[in-house]
Amino acid sequence: MQQPYLLFLGDETDLQNIKTASGVAYWRPEICLGQFRSEKATVDLGLKDMGLDEAVSAGVKTLLIGIAPDGGKITESWIPAILQALEKGLDIAAGLHDRLSDNTEIAATAKKFGRKLFDVRQPEGPFLVGSGKKRSGNRLLTVGTDCSVGKMFASLALEKEMKASGYNVDFRATGQTGIFIAGSGVSVDTVVADFIAGATETLSPPNNTDHWDIIEGQGSLYHPSYAGVTLGLVHGSQPDKMVLCHDASRTHIDGFPDFPIPEFGACMKGYLAAAHLTNKNASFAGVCINSSGLSEEEFEHYVQKTEDIYGLPCCDPVRTGVAAIVKNLGC
């Protein structure tokens, strides 16, 4: 994909739905020249609002669809802007379940103007089934009490802190936003179920004994819809360490009021039971929380209580950083 990007926000009003755009803008601001949104949009990344002509003049090369709606569908209202962008010389990149290349109008316009379409959520495979064989090197997997609780953010924060501390470490992306940030990866939620573990083994191959792969978690073992992809990811990553991620404002699985958030101890016990299938020595290194809904006093109490109960460092990657978790890796 050619950089820099113009981040497409459409007519979105829900911040949760622009996590792709917000993630890329936060971790790779140097390649994001602006945002493109309609008058109906209420979300704002703080980037310069740009029309397509202005973006082309500024040197933008790719319109990146920064929205991740439920089901990953291409919304009909986006298509006129996508077609105009192609006509003006921009490539289009998306991380949706719907393929840009499967939309006849978009595909025909791209062909007419010699532009490229990038569907990064589609796996390049083929992959083998998981082998379960122990690989050299070290692996840390972020896991969640729920979906969208900050697993990617925690993974990138851990990679950044570990690099600053002198570790030999790489971030391994398993979702569309992470792939846009890292430049490579496997979107495991689009891999056929039998091959998720094998795809994850491919993503994190054998490495030097001092090397760490920080593998971005997906879904949650406790989510009624997405537990399957999480289980394959746990088995294939063979984590030596895991970090539990949680949004402190949640009381139930998002969108499922009849499914309460599991207690941390029970949650960790479930993840360890799954992880021990392919790595008998898997353990937890810490807890990362999104505490944006807590006051400073509430946050300090939350951290102290969590650390007292579970004996693990508890961090908010934004408020405190993750140095305490990196120190707890014991390497």
WOQUIZI-V979101 format. One record per residue. N is the residue number from 0. RES is the residue in three letters. D_CENTER is the distance of its C-alpha to the mean C-alpha in Angstrom with 1 decimal. Layout:
n/res/d_center
N/RES/D_CENTER
N/RES/D_CENTER
This chain:
n/res/d_center
0/MET/18.4
1/GLN/20.8
2/GLN/19.9
3/PRO/20.2
4/TYR/18.3
5/LEU/19.5
6/LEU/16.7
7/PHE/17.9
8/LEU/17.8
9/GLY/20.7
10/ASP/22.4
11/GLU/19.5
12/THR/20.6
13/ASP/17.6
14/LEU/15.2
15/GLN/12.7
16/ASN/12.8
17/ILE/12.1
18/LYS/8.6
19/THR/8.0
20/ALA/11.3
21/SER/11.0
22/GLY/8.0
23/VAL/10.1
24/ALA/13.2
25/TYR/12.5
26/TRP/11.6
27/ARG/13.8
28/PRO/16.5
29/GLU/19.1
30/ILE/18.1
31/CYS/17.8
32/LEU/21.4
33/GLY/21.2
34/GLN/20.1
35/PHE/21.9
36/ARG/22.5
37/SER/25.5
38/GLU/28.0
39/LYS/26.6
40/ALA/23.2
41/THR/23.0
42/VAL/19.5
43/ASP/19.8
44/LEU/17.5
45/GLY/20.7
46/LEU/20.9
47/LYS/24.1
48/ASP/24.8
49/MET/25.9
50/GLY/27.8
51/LEU/27.4
52/ASP/30.7
53/GLU/29.8
54/ALA/26.5
55/VAL/28.3
56/SER/31.0
57/ALA/28.5
58/GLY/27.1
59/VAL/23.9
60/LYS/23.3
61/THR/20.4
62/LEU/19.5
63/LEU/15.7
64/ILE/15.1
65/GLY/12.7
66/ILE/13.0
67/ALA/11.2
68/PRO/14.2
69/ASP/15.0
70/GLY/15.8
71/GLY/14.3
72/LYS/17.9
73/ILE/19.5
74/THR/21.5
75/GLU/25.1
76/SER/25.4
77/TRP/22.9
78/ILE/25.1
79/PRO/27.9
80/ALA/25.7
81/ILE/24.0
82/LEU/27.5
83/GLN/28.8
84/ALA/26.1
85/LEU/27.0
86/GLU/30.7
87/LYS/30.3
88/GLY/28.8
89/LEU/25.0
90/ASP/22.6
91/ILE/19.9
92/ALA/16.3
93/ALA/14.0
94/GLY/11.1
95/LEU/13.2
96/HIS/14.9
97/ASP/18.1
98/ARG/19.0
99/LEU/20.5
100/SER/23.0
101/ASP/24.2
102/ASN/25.3
103/THR/28.9
104/GLU/29.4
105/ILE/26.3
106/ALA/27.0
107/ALA/30.7
108/THR/30.1
109/ALA/27.8
110/LYS/30.6
111/LYS/33.3
112/PHE/31.9
113/GLY/30.5
114/ARG/26.9
115/LYS/23.8
116/LEU/21.1
117/PHE/17.7
118/ASP/15.8
119/VAL/12.8
120/ARG/11.7
121/GLN/15.0
122/PRO/15.4
123/GLU/18.1
124/GLY/19.6
125/PRO/22.0
126/PHE/20.9
127/LEU/23.2
128/VAL/23.1
129/GLY/22.0
130/SER/24.9
131/GLY/24.3
132/LYS/26.0
133/LYS/25.2
134/ARG/23.8
135/SER/24.8
136/GLY/22.5
137/ASN/20.3
138/ARG/16.8
139/LEU/14.7
140/LEU/12.1
141/THR/10.3
142/VAL/11.4
143/GLY/11.9
144/THR/14.9
145/ASP/13.2
146/CYS/10.2
147/SER/8.4
148/VAL/10.0
149/GLY/7.9
150/LYS/6.6
151/MET/4.1
152/PHE/7.2
153/ALA/9.5
154/SER/8.6
155/LEU/9.3
156/ALA/12.1
157/LEU/13.5
158/GLU/13.6
159/LYS/15.3
160/GLU/17.7
161/MET/18.5
162/LYS/19.4
163/ALA/21.5
164/SER/23.2
165/GLY/24.1
166/TYR/21.9
167/ASN/21.3
168/VAL/17.5
169/ASP/14.7
170/PHE/10.9
171/ARG/9.9
172/ALA/6.9
173/THR/6.7
174/GLY/4.9
175/GLN/6.7
176/THR/5.3
177/GLY/4.8
178/ILE/8.1
179/PHE/9.6
180/ILE/9.3
181/ALA/10.4
182/GLY/12.7
183/SER/12.4
184/GLY/10.7
185/VAL/11.0
186/SER/9.3
187/VAL/10.8
188/ASP/11.2
189/THR/13.8
190/VAL/15.6
191/VAL/18.9
192/ALA/18.9
193/ASP/21.6
194/PHE/19.6
195/ILE/16.1
196/ALA/17.6
197/GLY/19.3
198/ALA/16.3
199/THR/14.5
200/GLU/17.9
201/THR/18.0
202/LEU/14.6
203/SER/16.0
204/PRO/19.8
205/PRO/22.7
206/ASN/22.9
207/ASN/25.3
208/THR/26.1
209/ASP/24.9
210/HIS/21.5
211/TRP/18.2
212/ASP/15.0
213/ILE/12.0
214/ILE/9.9
215/GLU/6.3
216/GLY/7.3
217/GLN/7.2
218/GLY/9.9
219/SER/12.8
220/LEU/16.2
221/TYR/17.8
222/HIS/16.4
223/PRO/19.3
224/SER/17.3
225/TYR/14.3
226/ALA/15.8
227/GLY/16.8
228/VAL/13.5
229/THR/12.9
230/LEU/16.4
231/GLY/16.2
232/LEU/13.2
233/VAL/15.3
234/HIS/18.4
235/GLY/17.2
236/SER/15.5
237/GLN/18.8
238/PRO/17.5
239/ASP/20.2
240/LYS/18.4
241/MET/15.8
242/VAL/14.6
243/LEU/14.6
244/CYS/12.4
245/HIS/14.2
246/ASP/14.9
247/ALA/18.6
248/SER/19.7
249/ARG/19.0
250/THR/22.0
251/HIS/20.9
252/ILE/18.0
253/ASP/16.8
254/GLY/19.2
255/PHE/21.2
256/PRO/23.9
257/ASP/25.7
258/PHE/23.0
259/PRO/23.1
260/ILE/20.4
261/PRO/21.6
262/GLU/23.4
263/PHE/21.5
264/GLY/24.2
265/ALA/24.1
266/CYS/20.3
267/MET/20.5
268/LYS/23.5
269/GLY/21.8
270/TYR/18.9
271/LEU/21.6
272/ALA/23.7
273/ALA/21.1
274/ALA/20.3
275/HIS/24.0
276/LEU/24.6
277/THR/23.3
278/ASN/23.6
279/LYS/26.4
280/ASN/25.6
281/ALA/22.1
282/SER/22.0
283/PHE/20.0
284/ALA/19.8
285/GLY/18.8
286/VAL/17.2
287/CYS/14.7
288/ILE/15.4
289/ASN/14.6
290/SER/18.3
291/SER/18.5
292/GLY/20.9
293/LEU/23.2
294/SER/26.2
295/GLU/26.7
296/GLU/29.3
297/GLU/27.2
298/PHE/24.3
299/GLU/26.8
300/HIS/28.3
301/TYR/25.0
302/VAL/24.1
303/GLN/27.7
304/LYS/27.9
305/THR/24.7
306/GLU/25.9
307/ASP/29.4
308/ILE/28.5
309/TYR/26.0
310/GLY/27.1
311/LEU/23.7
312/PRO/22.4
313/CYS/20.5
314/CYS/18.6
315/ASP/16.8
316/PRO/14.8
317/VAL/16.2
318/ARG/19.6
319/THR/20.5
320/GLY/18.1
321/VAL/17.5
322/ALA/20.7
323/ALA/22.2
324/ILE/19.6
325/VAL/19.9
326/LYS/23.6
327/ASN/23.5
328/LEU/22.3
329/GLY/25.9
330/CYS/25.8
